[in-house]
Amino acid sequence: MKQYTVTGMSCAACSARVEKAVAKVPGVSACSVSLLTNSMGVEGTASDEAIIAAVEEAGYGASVKGAQNQEGESAGRSEEALKDHETPVLKRRLIASLGFLIVLMYISMGHMMWGWSMPAVIANNHVAMGLLQLLLTVIIMVINQKFFISGFKSLWHRAPNMDTLVALGSGASFLYSTYALFAMTDAQMHGDMAGVMAYMHEFYFESAAMILTLITVGKMLEARSKGKTTDALKSLMKLAPKTATVLVDGVETVVSIEQVKKGDTFVVRPGENIPVDGVVLEGESAVNESALTGESIPVDKGPGSMVSAATVNQSGFIKCEATRVGEDTTLSQIIRMVSDAAATKAPIAKVADKVSGVFVPAVIAIAAVTIIAWLIAGESFGFALARGISVLVISCPCALGLATPVAIMVGNGMGAKHGILFKTAVSLEETGKVQVVALDKTGTITSGEPKVTDVLPAAGVRADELMSLAYALEQKSEHPLARAIVKSALEQQLQAREVDGFRALPGNGLEATLEGKRLAGGSMGYIAGQAQVPETLRAAAERMAGEGKTPLLFMLEDRLLGVIAVADTIKQDSPQAVRELRDMGIHVVMLTGDNQRTAEAIGKQAGVDEVIAGVLPDGKESVIRTLKKKGKVAMVGDGINDAPALTRADTGIAIGAGTDIAIDAADVVLMNSKLTDVPAAIRLSRATLRNIHENLFWAFIYNVIGIPLAAGLMIPIFGWKLNPMFGAAAMSLSSFCVVSNALRLNLFDVHSAKKDKKIKSAKERKTMEKTMRIEGMMCGHCEARVKKCLEALPEVTEAVVSHEKGTAVLTLSAPVSDEVLKKTVEDQGYQVIG
């Protein structure tokens, strides 16, 4: 997706207009415009020139986002682009407008309505008072000329926007008041004092000025709040270090971050930020990675460990080699992901976009009808015009347009703070809707690194002796189970003895010669055939196998040394994460290539609803396809072989910032390896979606109540009449309220399960069961044939067929007639008898 900066947009109608114009450009496959960040994301083969020309033709400005200048300061420019440039300008406009408005209000309201004192030269000359009001209003209109330029420009392009409504409302008030002033002057010249007083009450100069000032107040509050929604992204950008200490010919040299190249050697002292992604060459330290992962506990680093830009070196001096620089660092990728997500549109926003596209023309039509209707009803032109102006200024397409993007931006920022990255607005919306979560076992539920869990020496053998001999044999092997034993021995500071004639026996174990004696290790079947295994050790090995552990037996010559159990242990937070998911009403499935017995043991420890064992790496995708029949599926994985399954799932979640391929295939990226971040991501998605619904509700209900009230429909019933000034105040507050509501998401605790609401899980959703009695099925092949034809029907979730019982038990997601079921089976050559 290529991003562009768009200028001149003031409301949702503008963004809808730009989107429509760019979508028509040949070669554009997708386009989404964000009013919040004034950005546009475009996919396709169209050239920059064609896209920019289309935007300009629509009456707006555009430029390619993040284009590097000669010094390569793209990161700085991105940060500059996110700065709140709008609020200071609007603040100056507001202060100037208020200064003149106070004087205008003093004359028009204070003197004329409440008799406040005025210089006699003005107080006794009604024309002079009218001209002074005219002059003050013109000054305020010039200060806020942007509304008129933008409003009439968009009207000229046949794409009226919010500024058009403001310009029409304020302009109509001003023009009618100017007409009244000239009419009053004419009446005064003819000595018609009754006419003078009548026309004085037809002045709406203060309304014209107040509308502009109040809308500017609303715009400023909105701009300030919008600025806060990008705080998370701005804080990420501030983390990017500006300099690095690079070794040039063995001499430490401080250079700007843009000068660091891949392969350079750099050093980091305690307390300094790591400048780019790299690998540690020398030294040991604890590194605080909370900026990227949200995890405050420092991570130990040593030679061979990976380090990331913007993390803090806390304790030791380390020398590293740069592996990723510039736009390739983890931090840059996070920033890009968050800003890309802000540039995309959530499906829920499309409703507001459709309304925004026709909203302004509809409001202008309603205002015109209102004026005509009141004139037909016999009211004065001034009264009818006031109702029409109220309709124009109370209607707010901005609140509708901002309802979704502000919540998406705040939700994304909250996620980034906690190491949860949503790639698009669609993924942020869809994650909260999942009904089934499939968890890959290795590296997701378990640590992915086997550990020694039990050491059971045989009679007459010490535990350290068993470990030492096992270490001597296993140190020659590259198998993951061997590495677990070697690591445990090193932790116990055991000495390895040298062995000769090492041989790996695939499927059985290992053997070698130690000081002329045969040393062997492996499975129960392999060792039991060569040495006597006591019943107690045999029972212990079987029990451990049932717990999901792998028992390894060792022997020296023909004497059994004992059993060492190795297992890929489940992560500490896995049971809690599974419990939280289940409490949300989500069906949790574990996928693994292990045998059923081992898989069920681990599944039981984790607390999952369902275990699917014996799944080969390339078979995960077809399992996800099957699970999708139960509802929306999220797949959580960390490896290359998970990529097809992550893509197939409704929502793919890559955990622990695993492989680049898994990250590319996923919709959500979890920077931590903590499984509790999965329910946190779902929780955050649900909270964001709830916030969007609230925003859309208030934006719609505001217009539904406000427009009839402004049009005067309540006058005959309750006598309620809305002054255009109050209409402008309501309009300015509506957008501010929507943005403020979205900012409440910043207070949301993503890891708190207190407010989790249980949605109906796949098991709990209302289903129907039907049992069919079928004749003619003779074998398993017949069963499979009947099952396949029945499950091909969209209403049939599952068909359990038995040729022995002559039945097919159907689980239905929707009603289906008996005739359809009967015909489906009988078309296969079997007879349905009931």
C-alpha positions in Angstrom: 0.0 0.0 0.0 1.4 3.4 -1.0 0.5 6.3 1.3 -0.3 10.0 0.4 -0.9 13.1 2.4 -4.2 14.8 1.5 -4.8 18.5 2.2 -8.0 20.6 2.2 -10.4 18.0 3.7 -12.7 19.3 6.5 -15.3 16.5 7.0 -16.4 13.0 6.0 -18.0 14.3 2.8 -14.5 15.4 1.7 -12.9 12.1 2.4 -15.7 10.3 0.6 -15.3 12.6 -2.4 -11.5 12.0 -2.6 -11.9 8.2 -2.2 -14.5 8.2 -5.1 -12.2 10.3 -7.3 -9.1 8.1 -6.8 -11.1 4.8 -7.1 -12.0 5.8 -10.7 -8.2 6.1 -11.7 -7.3 3.2 -14.0 -5.0 0.8 -12.2 -6.3 1.6 -8.6 -7.5 -1.6 -7.0 -8.3 -0.2 -3.5 -8.3 3.2 -1.9 -9.1 4.4 1.6 -8.9 7.9 2.9 -8.4 8.8 6.6 -9.9 12.2 7.7 -8.2 11.7 11.1 -4.6 11.6 9.8 -5.3 13.4 6.5 -3.8 10.4 4.7 -4.7 8.1 1.9 -3.7 4.5 1.3 -3.8 3.3 -2.4 -3.2 -0.2 -3.8 -2.7 -0.9 -7.5 -0.5 0.0 -10.4 -1.6 3.6 -11.0 1.2 6.2 -11.1 1.7 8.9 -8.4 1.0 11.6 -11.0 -2.4 10.1 -12.0 -3.5 9.7 -8.3 -2.4 13.2 -7.3 -4.1 14.7 -10.5 -7.4 12.9 -9.5 -7.3 14.4 -6.0 -6.5 17.9 -7.3 -9.3 17.6 -9.9 -11.7 16.8 -7.0 -10.6 20.1 -5.4 -8.0 19.0 -2.8 -4.2 18.7 -2.6 -2.1 15.6 -2.4 1.6 14.5 -2.1 3.4 11.2 -1.7 3.8 10.5 2.1 7.2 10.0 3.7 9.2 10.8 0.5 12.8 11.1 1.7 14.7 14.3 1.3 18.3 14.4 0.3 19.5 13.9 3.9 17.2 10.9 4.3 15.2 12.4 7.1 12.0 10.4 6.5 11.5 9.4 10.1 11.8 13.0 11.3 9.4 14.1 8.5 6.9 11.4 9.5 7.1 12.7 13.1 6.7 16.2 11.8 3.7 15.2 9.7 1.9 13.8 12.9 2.5 17.0 14.8 -0.6 19.0 15.7 -0.2 22.0 13.3 -3.9 22.6 13.2 -4.6 23.6 16.9 -2.2 26.6 17.1 -3.7 28.1 13.8 -7.2 27.6 15.0 -6.4 29.0 18.4 -5.1 32.3 16.9 -8.2 32.4 14.7 -10.4 31.9 17.7 -8.8 34.6 19.8 -9.1 37.1 17.0 -12.7 36.2 16.3 -13.7 36.4 20.0 -12.2 39.9 20.4 -14.4 41.3 17.6 -17.4 39.0 18.6 -17.5 40.4 22.1 -17.8 43.9 20.8 -20.5 42.8 18.2 -22.5 41.0 20.9 -22.3 44.0 23.2 -23.8 46.2 20.5 -26.4 43.8 19.1 -27.5 42.1 22.4 -26.2 44.2 25.3 -27.3 47.6 24.1 -30.4 46.7 22.0 -31.9 44.0 24.3 -30.7 45.0 27.8 -30.0 48.7 27.4 -26.3 48.7 28.1 -24.7 52.1 27.6 -23.2 53.2 24.2 -21.7 56.4 22.9 -24.6 58.8 22.0 -23.3 59.3 18.5 -23.9 55.5 17.8 -26.8 54.9 20.2 -29.0 57.6 18.6 -28.2 56.5 15.0 -29.6 53.2 14.1 -27.9 53.2 10.7 -24.5 53.8 12.3 -25.2 50.9 14.7 -26.1 48.6 11.8 -23.0 49.6 9.8 -20.8 49.0 12.9 -22.3 45.5 13.2 -21.8 44.9 9.5 -18.1 46.0 9.7 -17.4 43.7 12.8 -19.1 40.8 11.1 -17.1 41.3 7.9 -13.9 41.3 10.0 -14.9 38.0 11.6 -15.8 36.5 8.2 -12.4 37.5 6.8 -10.6 35.9 9.8 -12.6 32.7 9.2 -12.4 33.0 5.4 -11.2 29.3 5.2 -14.8 28.1 5.7 -16.0 30.2 2.7 -13.1 29.3 0.4 -13.3 25.6 1.1 -17.2 25.5 1.2 -17.8 27.3 -2.1 -14.9 25.5 -3.8 -16.4 22.1 -2.9 -19.8 23.4 -4.0 -18.3 24.4 -7.4 -16.9 20.8 -7.7 -20.4 19.5 -6.9 -19.2 17.9 -3.7 -20.6 20.1 -0.9 -19.0 19.5 2.6 -19.4 20.7 6.2 -17.7 24.0 5.3 -20.4 24.5 2.6 -23.1 24.2 5.3 -21.3 26.7 7.5 -20.6 29.1 4.6 -24.2 28.9 3.4 -25.6 29.4 7.0 -23.3 32.3 7.9 -23.4 33.8 4.4 -27.3 33.7 4.3 -27.5 35.4 7.7 -25.0 38.1 6.6 -26.7 38.8 3.2 -30.2 39.0 4.7 -29.0 41.3 7.5 -27.3 43.5 4.9 -30.6 43.7 3.0 -32.4 44.6 6.2 -29.8 47.3 6.9 -30.3 48.9 3.5 -34.1 48.6 3.9 -33.9 50.2 7.4 -31.7 53.1 5.9 -34.4 53.7 3.3 -37.2 53.6 6.0 -35.2 56.1 8.1 -34.7 58.5 5.1 -38.5 58.4 4.7 -39.1 59.0 8.4 -40.7 55.6 8.9 -39.6 54.8 12.5 -41.9 51.8 12.8 -40.2 50.3 9.7 -36.7 51.2 11.2 -37.5 49.3 14.4 -39.0 46.3 12.5 -35.9 46.0 10.3 -33.5 46.3 13.2 -35.1 43.1 14.7 -34.3 41.4 11.4 -30.5 41.8 11.9 -28.7 38.4 12.1 -25.1 39.8 12.0 -24.4 38.4 15.4 -25.7 35.0 14.2 -23.4 35.0 11.2 -20.4 35.9 13.4 -21.3 33.6 16.2 -21.8 30.6 13.9 -18.2 31.0 12.5 -16.7 31.5 16.0 -18.5 28.6 17.6 -17.6 26.2 14.7 -14.0 27.4 15.1 -14.2 26.5 18.9 -15.5 23.0 17.9 -12.8 22.6 15.2 -10.1 23.6 17.7 -11.3 21.1 20.4 -11.6 18.5 17.7 -8.1 19.1 16.4 -6.7 19.0 19.9 -8.4 15.7 20.6 -7.4 14.3 17.2 -3.8 15.2 18.0 -4.0 13.1 21.2 -5.3 10.1 19.2 -1.9 9.8 17.5 0.1 10.1 20.8 1.0 6.4 20.8 2.4 6.7 17.3 4.3 9.9 18.1 5.8 8.3 21.3 7.0 5.3 19.2 8.7 7.7 16.7 10.4 9.6 19.6 12.0 6.3 20.7 14.0 6.1 17.5 17.7 6.9 18.5 19.3 9.8 16.6 23.0 8.7 16.8 25.0 5.5 17.1 28.6 4.7 18.3 30.2 2.8 15.4 33.6 1.2 15.4 35.6 2.6 12.4 39.1 1.0 12.1 38.8 0.0 15.8 38.0 3.6 16.8 34.7 4.5 18.4 32.9 7.2 16.3 29.6 8.8 17.0 27.5 9.0 13.7 23.9 9.9 12.8 21.6 7.0 12.6 21.2 7.4 8.8 24.9 6.6 8.4 24.8 3.2 10.0 25.0 0.4 7.4 24.2 -3.3 7.6 27.3 -5.2 8.8 28.7 -2.2 10.8 30.0 -2.9 14.3 28.5 -0.7 17.0 28.9 -0.5 20.8 26.3 0.3 23.5 27.1 1.3 27.0 24.8 0.8 30.1 21.9 3.3 30.0 22.1 3.9 26.2 19.5 3.1 23.6 20.4 0.4 21.1 20.5 2.3 17.8 19.6 -0.4 15.2 18.6 -4.1 15.1 21.7 -6.3 15.5 23.3 -9.4 17.0 25.6 -9.3 20.0 29.2 -10.2 19.2 30.8 -9.6 22.7 29.6 -8.8 26.2 26.6 -9.6 28.3 23.8 -7.4 29.5 20.1 -7.1 30.5 18.1 -5.2 27.9 14.8 -3.5 28.6 12.5 -4.2 25.6 9.3 -2.6 27.1 9.3 0.0 24.3 8.5 -2.7 21.7 6.9 -5.5 23.7 5.3 -3.7 26.7 7.1 -6.2 29.0 9.0 -4.4 31.7 11.2 -7.2 32.9 14.7 -6.9 31.3 15.9 -9.7 29.0 19.4 -11.2 29.3 21.6 -10.9 26.2 24.9 -12.5 25.4 26.9 -13.4 22.3 24.5 -14.5 19.5 21.5 -12.8 21.0 19.4 -10.5 18.9 18.9 -6.9 20.0 16.4 -4.3 18.6 16.5 -0.6 18.0 15.0 1.7 20.7 15.4 -0.9 23.5 17.6 0.2 26.5 20.9 -1.5 27.5 20.7 -1.6 31.3 23.7 -3.2 32.8 26.7 -4.3 30.6 28.9 -3.1 27.7 28.0 -4.9 24.5 29.5 -4.9 21.0 27.0 -5.7 18.2 26.8 -6.2 14.4 24.1 -4.3 12.6 21.6 -6.6 10.9 18.7 -4.3 10.1 19.0 -0.5 9.6 16.7 2.4 8.5 13.2 1.3 7.4 14.0 -2.4 8.1 14.4 -2.2 11.9 11.7 -3.7 14.1 10.7 -0.3 15.4 10.3 1.1 11.9 8.1 -1.9 11.0 5.9 -1.3 14.1 5.5 2.4 13.2 4.7 1.4 9.6 2.2 -1.2 10.7 0.4 1.2 13.1 0.3 4.0 10.5 -0.9 1.6 7.7 -3.7 0.4 9.9 -4.8 4.1 10.5 -4.8 4.6 6.7 -7.2 1.6 6.2 -10.9 1.5 6.7 -12.9 -0.8 9.0 -16.0 -2.5 7.3 -18.2 -0.8 9.9 -17.1 2.7 8.6 -18.6 2.0 5.2 -22.1 2.7 6.6 -21.0 6.1 7.8 -19.2 6.8 4.5 -22.4 6.0 2.5 -24.4 8.4 4.6 -21.7 11.1 4.5 -21.7 11.0 0.7 -25.3 12.1 0.4 -25.6 13.9 3.8 -24.6 17.5 2.9 -26.8 17.7 -0.3 -29.7 16.2 1.7 -29.2 18.8 4.4 -29.1 21.7 1.9 -32.4 20.3 0.4 -34.0 20.1 3.9 -33.0 23.7 4.7 -34.5 24.9 1.4 -37.7 23.0 2.0 -37.9 24.3 5.6 -37.7 28.0 4.4 -40.3 27.4 1.7 -42.6 25.5 4.1 -42.5 28.3 6.8 -43.1 31.0 4.1 -46.2 29.0 2.9 -47.3 28.7 6.5 -47.4 32.6 6.6 -44.3 33.3 8.6 -42.0 36.2 7.8 -39.0 35.7 5.6 -36.6 36.5 8.5 -38.3 33.7 10.6 -38.2 31.2 7.8 -34.6 32.0 7.0 -33.6 31.6 10.7 -35.1 28.0 10.6 -33.3 27.2 7.4 -29.9 28.5 8.8 -30.4 26.5 12.0 -30.8 23.3 9.8 -27.6 24.1 7.9 -25.5 24.8 11.0 -26.7 22.1 13.3 -26.1 19.2 10.8 -22.8 17.6 11.3 -21.3 15.1 8.9 -18.0 15.4 10.8 -19.2 13.4 13.8 -20.2 10.6 11.4 -16.9 10.6 9.6 -14.8 10.6 12.8 -16.8 8.0 14.7 -14.8 5.1 13.3 -11.3 6.4 12.5 -10.7 8.0 15.9 -11.6 4.8 17.7 -9.4 2.7 15.3 -6.4 5.1 15.9 -6.7 5.0 19.7 -7.3 1.3 19.7 -4.2 0.7 17.5 -2.1 3.0 19.7 -3.2 1.1 22.8 -2.3 -2.2 21.1 1.1 -0.9 20.1 1.8 0.2 23.7 1.2 -3.4 24.9 3.0 -5.1 22.0 -0.2 -6.0 20.1 -0.1 -4.8 16.5 -3.2 -4.9 14.2 -2.1 -4.7 10.6 -5.3 -3.1 9.3 -8.6 -1.6 10.6 -10.3 -4.7 9.3 -8.2 -7.0 11.5 -8.9 -4.7 14.6 -12.6 -5.1 13.9 -12.7 -8.8 13.1 -10.4 -10.1 16.0 -13.2 -9.4 18.5 -15.7 -11.5 16.5 -13.8 -14.8 16.7 -15.6 -17.8 18.0 -12.9 -20.5 17.7 -9.2 -20.0 18.5 -6.8 -22.7 17.2 -3.5 -22.7 19.0 -0.4 -24.3 17.6 1.2 -26.4 20.4 4.9 -25.9 19.9 6.1 -22.4 20.7 2.6 -21.2 21.4 1.2 -23.2 24.3 4.6 -24.7 25.1 8.0 -22.9 25.3 9.1 -24.8 22.1 12.3 -25.8 23.9 12.5 -29.2 25.6 13.7 -29.3 29.2 14.7 -32.1 31.6 11.7 -32.6 33.9 12.5 -35.9 35.8 15.7 -37.8 36.6 15.0 -41.4 38.0 18.3 -43.3 38.6 18.2 -47.2 38.8 19.2 -48.9 42.1 22.8 -48.3 43.0 23.2 -45.3 40.6 23.4 -41.7 41.8 21.4 -39.0 40.0 24.6 -37.0 39.1 26.2 -40.1 37.8 23.2 -40.8 35.5 23.2 -37.2 34.3 27.0 -37.2 33.7 27.0 -40.4 31.6 23.9 -39.2 29.7 25.7 -35.9 29.0 28.8 -37.8 27.7 26.6 -39.6 25.2 24.2 -36.8 24.2 26.8 -34.0 23.7 27.6 -35.5 20.3 23.9 -35.4 19.1 22.1 -32.5 17.4 18.6 -33.8 18.4 16.4 -31.3 20.4 16.0 -33.9 23.2 19.8 -34.2 23.4 20.2 -30.5 23.7 17.8 -30.4 26.7 20.0 -33.0 28.5 23.2 -31.1 27.6 21.8 -27.8 28.8 20.6 -29.4 32.2 24.1 -30.9 32.7 25.8 -27.6 32.0 23.5 -25.9 34.5 24.6 -28.5 37.1 28.3 -27.8 36.1 28.9 -31.5 35.3 32.1 -32.5 33.4 31.7 -34.3 30.1 33.8 -37.4 29.5 35.0 -38.2 26.0 33.3 -41.1 24.1 34.4 -42.9 20.9 32.5 -44.6 18.1 29.4 -42.4 18.4 26.4 -43.6 16.4 22.8 -42.3 16.0 20.3 -45.1 15.4 17.2 -43.4 13.9 14.0 -44.2 15.7 15.8 -46.0 18.5 18.5 -43.9 20.1 22.3 -43.4 20.4 25.3 -45.5 21.3 29.0 -45.0 21.8 32.0 -46.4 23.7 33.2 -45.0 27.0 36.5 -46.3 28.3 36.0 -49.5 26.4 32.4 -50.0 27.6 29.3 -49.7 25.5 27.1 -46.7 26.5 23.6 -46.5 25.0 20.5 -44.4 25.4 17.0 -44.2 23.7 13.4 -45.3 23.9 11.9 -48.0 26.2 11.6 -50.5 23.3 15.2 -50.1 22.3 16.8 -50.3 25.8 14.3 -53.0 27.2 15.5 -55.3 24.5 19.1 -55.1 25.8 18.9 -54.6 29.6 16.5 -55.6 32.4 14.1 -52.7 33.2 12.6 -53.0 36.7 8.8 -52.9 36.9 8.9 -49.7 39.0 10.9 -47.8 36.4 8.8 -49.2 33.5 5.6 -48.0 35.3 7.2 -44.5 35.9 8.2 -44.2 32.3 4.7 -45.1 31.1 3.2 -42.6 33.6 5.5 -39.8 32.3 4.6 -40.7 28.7 1.0 -40.3 29.6 1.8 -36.8 31.0 3.2 -35.7 27.6 6.9 -36.3 28.5 9.5 -38.3 26.6 11.2 -40.9 28.8 14.8 -41.7 27.7 16.5 -44.8 29.2 20.3 -45.1 29.5 22.5 -48.3 30.0 26.2 -49.0 30.4 27.2 -52.5 29.1 24.1 -54.5 30.1 23.3 -52.5 33.3 20.4 -50.1 33.3 21.5 -46.6 34.6 18.0 -45.0 34.9 15.4 -42.8 33.1 15.6 -39.1 32.2 12.3 -37.5 31.1 12.4 -34.6 28.7 9.4 -32.5 27.8 8.4 -29.4 25.9 7.0 -27.7 29.0 3.9 -25.5 28.7 4.4 -21.8 29.3 3.5 -20.5 32.7 0.7 -18.2 31.4 -0.9 -20.8 28.9 -3.5 -22.2 31.3 -4.5 -18.7 32.3 -4.8 -17.5 28.7 -6.9 -20.6 27.7 -9.1 -20.0 30.8 -9.7 -16.3 29.8 -10.5 -17.3 26.2 -13.0 -19.9 27.4 -14.6 -17.4 29.8 -15.1 -15.2 26.7 -17.2 -18.0 25.2 -14.5 -19.0 22.7 -13.9 -22.6 21.7 -10.2 -23.3 22.2 -8.5 -26.0 20.0 -4.9 -27.2 20.2 -3.2 -28.4 17.0 -0.1 -30.6 17.2 1.9 -33.3 15.3 2.3 -35.3 18.5 0.5 -38.7 19.1 -3.0 -38.5 20.7 -1.8 -39.6 24.1 0.9 -37.0 24.5 -1.3 -34.3 22.9 -4.2 -35.0 25.3 -1.9 -34.8 28.3 -0.6 -31.3 27.3 -4.2 -30.3 26.3 -5.4 -31.3 29.7 -2.6 -29.2 31.4 -3.5 -26.2 29.3 -7.3 -26.7 29.7 -8.3 -26.5 26.0 -11.7 -27.6 24.8 -10.5 -29.8 21.9 -7.2 -31.5 20.9 -6.4 -32.3 17.3 -3.3 -34.6 17.2 -1.2 -36.0 14.4 -1.5 -32.8 12.3 1.4 -32.6 9.9 2.8 -29.1 9.2 1.2 -28.9 5.8 -2.1 -30.2 7.2 -2.9 -27.3 9.5 -4.5 -25.3 6.7 -7.1 -28.0 6.0 -7.8 -28.3 9.8 -8.6 -24.6 9.9 -10.8 -25.0 6.8 -12.8 -27.6 8.8 -12.9 -25.5 12.0 -14.4 -22.6 10.0 -17.7 -24.5 9.8 -18.0 -23.9 13.6 -17.7 -20.1 13.3 -15.1 -17.4 12.8 -11.6 -18.8 13.5 -8.4 -17.2 14.7 -5.2 -19.2 14.2 -2.3 -18.5 16.6 1.2 -19.7 15.5 4.8 -18.7 15.3 6.5 -20.7 12.6 7.1 -20.8 8.8 4.8 -23.9 8.6 2.0 -21.9 10.2 1.8 -19.3 7.4 -0.8 -21.2 5.2 -3.0 -21.7 8.3 -2.6 -18.1 9.4 -3.7 -17.0 5.9 -6.7 -19.4 5.8 -8.0 -18.4 9.2 -10.5 -15.4 9.5 -7.8 -13.8 11.7 -4.2 -14.9 11.7 -2.2 -14.1 14.9 1.6 -14.4 14.8 2.9 -14.8 18.4 6.3 -13.8 19.8 7.3 -11.9 16.6 8.2 -15.3 15.3 9.4 -15.7 11.7 9.1 -13.0 9.1 7.0 -15.3 7.0 4.5 -15.9 9.8 4.4 -12.1 10.5 3.7 -11.4 6.8 0.9 -13.9 6.7 -0.7 -12.7 10.0 -3.4 -10.1 10.5 -2.3 -9.4 14.1 1.3 -9.5 15.4 2.1 -10.1 19.1 5.6 -8.8 19.9 5.7 -11.0 23.1 5.6 -14.7 23.4 2.9 -14.5 26.1 -0.2 -16.4 25.2 -2.3 -14.0 27.5 -1.8 -11.4 24.7 -4.3 -13.4 22.6 -7.3 -12.7 24.9 -5.9 -9.2 25.4 -6.0 -8.6 21.6 -9.6 -9.9 21.4 -10.6 -7.8 24.4 -9.1 -4.7 22.9 -10.8 -5.4 19.6 -14.2 -5.8 21.3 -13.7 -2.6 23.3 -12.8 -0.7 20.1 -15.8 -2.0 18.3 -18.1 -1.1 21.3 -16.6 2.4 21.2 -17.3 2.7 17.4 -20.9 1.6 18.0 -21.3 4.3 20.7 -19.8 7.0 18.5 -22.0 6.1 15.5 -25.1 6.0 17.7 -24.4 9.5 19.1 -23.5 10.9 15.7 -26.7 9.5 14.1 -29.0 10.3 17.0 -27.7 13.8 17.2 -28.7 14.5 13.6 -32.0 12.6 13.9 -33.0 14.9 16.9 -31.2 18.1 15.9 -32.4 18.5 12.3 -36.2 18.3 13.1 -35.7 20.6 16.1 -33.8 23.2 13.9 -36.4 23.0 11.2 -39.0 24.0 13.7 -41.1 20.8 13.8 -41.3 21.1 17.6 -42.8 24.7 17.5 -46.4 23.6 16.9 -46.1 20.8 19.5 -43.9 22.2 22.4 -43.2 25.8 21.2 -39.5 24.9 21.0 -37.6 27.3 18.7 -33.8 26.9 18.0 -31.7 30.0 17.5 -29.0 29.5 14.7 -26.3 30.3 17.3 -27.3 27.4 19.5 -27.4 25.2 16.4 -23.8 26.2 15.7 -22.8 25.5 19.3 -24.4 22.0 19.1 -22.6 21.3 15.8 -19.2 22.3 17.2 -19.7 20.1 20.3 -20.8 16.9 18.5 -17.4 16.2 16.9 -15.6 17.0 20.1 -17.9 14.6 22.0 -17.2 11.7 19.5 -13.4 12.2 19.7 -13.5 12.5 23.5 -15.4 9.3 23.8 -12.8 7.5 21.6 -10.0 8.9 23.9 -11.7 6.9 26.8 -10.1 3.8 25.2 -6.8 5.0 26.6 -8.1 4.1 30.0 -9.0 0.6 29.0 -7.0 -2.2 30.7 -6.4 -4.9 28.0 -5.2 -7.5 30.5 -8.2 -7.2 32.9 -10.7 -10.0 32.5 -13.2 -8.4 34.9 -15.5 -7.0 32.3 -15.3 -9.9 29.8 -18.6 -10.7 28.3 -19.3 -14.3 27.2 -20.4 -14.6 23.6 -22.1 -17.8 22.6 -19.4 -20.3 21.8 -19.5 -22.8 18.9 -20.9 -25.4 21.3 -23.6 -23.1 22.9 -24.9 -21.6 19.7 -28.5 -22.9 19.0 -28.4 -26.0 16.9 -30.9 -28.6 15.7 -30.4 -32.3 15.5 -32.1 -34.7 13.1 -31.7 -38.5 12.9 -32.2 -40.2 9.5 -32.8 -44.0 9.2 -31.1 -45.2 6.0 -31.1 -48.7 4.3 -28.5 -50.0 1.9 -25.3 -48.9 3.6 -22.9 -51.9 3.8 -19.4 -50.6 4.8 -17.2 -47.7 5.8 -17.1 -46.5 2.1 -20.9 -46.2 2.1 -20.7 -44.2 5.4 -18.2 -41.8 3.9 -20.3 -41.3 0.8 -23.5 -40.5 2.7 -21.6 -38.2 5.1 -20.0 -36.3 2.2 -23.3 -35.6 0.4 -25.1 -34.5 3.6 -22.3 -32.2 4.8 -22.3 -30.6 1.3 -25.6 -29.0 2.3 -25.0 -25.5 3.7 -27.4 -26.1 6.6 -25.7 -29.3 7.8 -22.8 -28.6 10.2 -22.0 -32.2 10.9 -23.3 -35.7 9.9 -22.4 -38.7 12.1 -23.1 -41.8 9.9 -23.2 -45.5 11.1 -23.7 -48.4 8.6 -24.1 -50.8 11.6 -27.0 -48.8 13.1 -28.3 -47.6 9.7 -28.5 -44.0 10.9 -27.2 -40.5 10.1 -27.3 -38.0 13.0 -27.3 -34.5 11.6 -26.3 -31.3 13.4 -28.1 -28.4 11.7 -27.2 -24.7 11.8 -30.5 -23.8 10.1 -33.8 -25.6 9.2 -33.8 -27.9 6.2 -36.8 -29.8 4.9 -37.0 -33.6 5.1 -37.6 -33.8 1.4 -34.2 -32.1 0.6 -32.4 -34.5 3.0 -34.2 -37.5 1.6 -33.5 -36.6 -2.0 -29.8 -35.9 -1.2 -29.3 -39.4 0.2 -31.4 -41.3 -2.3 -29.5 -39.6 -5.2 -26.5 -41.6 -4.0 -28.4 -45.0 -4.3 -29.5 -45.5 -0.7 -33.1 -45.6 0.7 -34.3 -43.3 3.5 -37.0 -45.0 5.6 -37.6 -42.3 8.2 
